[in-house]
Amino acid sequence: MFAASIHRLKTLIVKELLSYLRDPRTRMILLGPPLMQLLIFSFALTLEVKNVDIAVLNNDSGTLGTELVQAVSAAQFTDEITIAYHAGTLERLIDEGKVLLAVNIPAEFSRKTLRDGSGSVQILLDGRRANAAQLASGYLNTITREVGARSAAMSTGDATPFPGIQLRHWYNPNLSYRWFIVPSLSGVLALLISLLVTALSIARERELGTFDQLLVSPISPTEIIIGKSIPALMIGAALGTIMILAGVLLFRIPFTGSVTMLAMALPVFILSGVGIGLSISAVCQTQQQAILGAFALIVPIVLTSGFATPVSNMPGWLQTVSLANPLRHYLIIAQGSFLKAMPATQVLANTWPLLLIAAGTLSFAVWLVRRRLQ
């Protein structure tokens, strides 16, 4: 009986693999777009702020105002500096979206700074582009503090350099955004493909009329789910592996963790996505419904995973809900394996939730298929 069950599973797995890989166009769709998206998104999803247009109004006749304007103009993140001659021009340039922020240097900036260090500069930000404006404002604050520190040293006649703060960025010394984006994208795109492939599997059988034949065959609902899970697991794991290799070999991202632990966590992560996709497919009647259902889930999965914004910034109830998100746990493993040599205990601590999610979603899919038999 066990041998017969293995034979049925083998036949179903081969059938599923042939349905995915027999058509050259399907093979190209499974492999080409994810790799192309990895290349495009790795350059497009930048966390850096560059080529910023800034307007400057310098009402200060002292040397510090001129020095500050020169320092802003020479900054690496700036592109075009527009010199304004009254405050109305700053407001108009921001209103028209021609500059991201404006710097208003008051008339007493040099005198107050040299007297007691109380000089201040007004920075006007375009709130419509809040994230970029805040980052650029941070750069400007650093420049202003450096100018003020040099002026304080000059006024006291102290030749000793201003001590300031020395920053050292752990794990990512050069703050290269690709070191964060590429490992995360490998998980996002691998999950997307595995979820879509499985979401379409049972729905496709229903449209073709072959799903009812499966139900009346000697194959049990558990065997149907296993037979449809393994091919999708193989495709998703292979795609995720290719993306990880692309991160190491193509983007030159250092891999400091354990290859074995990551190789163990990746199939479990893909299996959790496969369970979600099969649950969607078991509910939907058509492939169109399955596609809509998959995209309805993939967006909140990505947004609550910590890929775009830290999970710690979310409301408490949403942080609790995100514990059921497999992508959240895998991103911790992938980023930690690449950059911080995550120990095996932490990898396992984020792998067992993936096992629970996979077991829950696959069991739900089996229940839905068994319910179809009743």
LINWOFEN-V196050 format. One record per backbone hydrogen bond with DSSP energy under -0.5 kcal/mol. CO is the residue of the C=O (numbers start at 0). NH is the residue of the N-H. Records with the same first field share a line. If there is no record, write none. Layout:
BEGIN
CO = NH + NH
END
This chain:
BEGIN
0 = 4
1 = 5
2 = 6
3 = 7
4 = 8
5 = 9
6 = 10
7 = 11
8 = 12
9 = 13
10 = 14
11 = 15
12 = 16
13 = 17
14 = 18
15 = 19
16 = 20
17 = 21
22 = 26
23 = 27
24 = 28
25 = 29
26 = 30
27 = 31 + 32
30 = 34
31 = 35
32 = 36
33 = 37
34 = 38
35 = 39
36 = 40
37 = 41
38 = 42
39 = 42 + 43
40 = 44
43 = 45
47 = 49
51 = 78
52 = 99 + 100
53 = 81
54 = 102
55 = 57 + 83
56 = 58 + 104
61 = 65
62 = 66
63 = 67
64 = 68
65 = 69
66 = 70
67 = 71
68 = 72
69 = 73
70 = 74
71 = 74
74 = 77
76 = 51
79 = 53 + 81
80 = 82
81 = 55 + 83
83 = 57
85 = 88 + 89
86 = 90
87 = 91
88 = 92
89 = 93
90 = 94
91 = 95
92 = 97 + 98
93 = 96
99 = 125
100 = 54
101 = 103 + 123
102 = 56 + 104
103 = 105 + 121
104 = 58
105 = 108
106 = 60
107 = 111
108 = 112
109 = 113
110 = 114
111 = 115 + 116 + 117
112 = 116
119 = 105
121 = 103
122 = 124
123 = 101
124 = 126
125 = 128
126 = 129
128 = 132
129 = 133
130 = 134
131 = 135
132 = 136
133 = 137
134 = 138
135 = 139
136 = 140
137 = 141
138 = 142
139 = 143
140 = 144
141 = 145
142 = 146
143 = 147
144 = 148
145 = 149
146 = 150
147 = 151
148 = 152
149 = 153
150 = 154
151 = 155
152 = 156 + 157
153 = 156
156 = 158
164 = 166
167 = 169
169 = 171
171 = 174
174 = 176
175 = 178
176 = 179 + 180
177 = 181
179 = 183
180 = 184
181 = 185
182 = 186
183 = 187
184 = 188
185 = 189
186 = 190
187 = 191
188 = 192
189 = 193
190 = 194
191 = 195
192 = 196
193 = 197
194 = 198
195 = 199
196 = 200
197 = 200 + 201
198 = 202
199 = 203
200 = 204
201 = 205
202 = 206
203 = 207
204 = 208 + 209 + 210
209 = 213
210 = 214
211 = 215
212 = 216
213 = 216
219 = 223
220 = 224
221 = 225
222 = 226
223 = 227
224 = 228
225 = 229
226 = 230
227 = 231
228 = 232
229 = 233
230 = 234
231 = 235
232 = 236
233 = 237
234 = 238
235 = 239
236 = 240
237 = 241
238 = 242
239 = 243
240 = 244
241 = 245
242 = 246
243 = 247
244 = 248
245 = 249 + 250
246 = 252
253 = 255
256 = 258
257 = 261
258 = 262
259 = 263
260 = 264
261 = 265
262 = 266
263 = 267
264 = 268
265 = 269
266 = 270
267 = 271
268 = 272
269 = 273
270 = 274
271 = 275
272 = 276
273 = 277
274 = 278
275 = 279
276 = 280
277 = 281
278 = 282
279 = 283
285 = 289
286 = 290
287 = 291
288 = 292
289 = 293
290 = 294
291 = 295
292 = 296
293 = 297
294 = 298
295 = 299
296 = 300
297 = 301
298 = 302
299 = 303
301 = 304 + 306
309 = 312
310 = 313
314 = 318
315 = 319
316 = 320
317 = 321
319 = 322
320 = 323
321 = 324
323 = 325
324 = 327 + 328
325 = 329
326 = 330
327 = 331
328 = 332
329 = 333
330 = 334
331 = 335
332 = 336
333 = 337
334 = 338
335 = 339 + 341
336 = 256
337 = 255
342 = 346
343 = 347
344 = 348
345 = 349
346 = 349 + 350
347 = 350 + 351
350 = 354
351 = 355
352 = 356
353 = 357
354 = 358
355 = 359
356 = 360
357 = 361
358 = 362
359 = 363
360 = 364
361 = 365
362 = 366
363 = 367
364 = 368
365 = 369
366 = 370
367 = 371
368 = 372
369 = 372 + 373
370 = 373
END
